[in-house]
Amino acid sequence: MSGISREAFQAAADRIRTWKRPLLLSHTQPDGDAVGSLMALRHFFREMGIDATALLFDPLHDRNAFLDAPDTFPVLGADLSRDVLDEYDGVVILDTCTYSQLEPIADWLRSSSVAKLAVDHHRTRDDLADDYLIDESAAANCLILYEWARIVGWAIDCETAVALFAGIAMDTGWFRHSNTDHRALGAAAELVKLGVNANHLAQKLFQRESAGRVRLLGTAIATLQFIAGGFVAMMTLTREAMVAADATQADTEDIVNEPLRISAVRASILLTEANDGVVRVSFRSKTPLDGADASVDLDVSVVAQTFGGGGHVRAAGARVTGSMSDVQERIVRHFEELLANA
Ligand SMILES: [Mn+2]
């Protein structure tokens, strides 16, 4: 069952149907779920005879260019000037509800009185819209969009099915994470019926990486250390390491999951040094299974919030101001205290 009522889906559809020039936004560093959401909702608007603009803040990374026409997303500043933002009569914010993840356009969002709908499955929420479709139990934002389309009758063509499947697959770690449930798998099965080739998509998503990204994985793993009694793994990527591996910020996606392969590790942290005196911190944790495993269960969304970020129980992040060593020290201290009695 969806966490959003049929009535709420219908009311939101009736509302956006009246817009003539919608603007679709998602978070910075867009992942498969963000890109899939932008792509799918733009298609649903097209179904209603409305031409929506799906705006990116940065050019799409190769990794997320799994769609037939990835270049149809204008990039703020390069393809679309800030001056035209006021010409839009409605905004849909997808897969995030925080200004910090919409930073390049946050000022405009705060000051503009344009109608705003947010569709999201995250816990952390700023009061940034006047209408919401929120379902924290949805494995992916693309799952909410799939269910929305099913309820209000928007047609899902093959390309849109691929976009929705990609979002669900990426947010569930290709159906391995704790959010993999019957809704996610049921939607995936329906999307395969609509033409998704899961094998081809998996190859596009996982087996077309740059040499830099694979090299970066090695660099990160070389820094692996264990803290808080060995329950927590930590890795760091300095700016120098990023340059040496010829890698970009987007190349770091998923690296944080790797230490979770280790049996004793209950949580994993990746610290990546950004250019502006900020360290990006990614957190992941594992669901405790029966037995000894059950002793440590870390809700990393709470940890991330302590550092000014947010996310989910098993996947969260924060941007922390400070030097690498300073931020690292604070994170280590936090986990040592958190697990002092584990
Ligand atoms: Mn998502």
Boltz pocket constraint, residues with backbone or C-beta under 6 A from the ligand:
constraints:
  - pocket:
      binder: B
      contacts: [[A, 33], [A, 34], [A, 95], [A, 121], [A, 139], [A, 140], [A, 141], [A, 171]]
      max_distance: 6.0
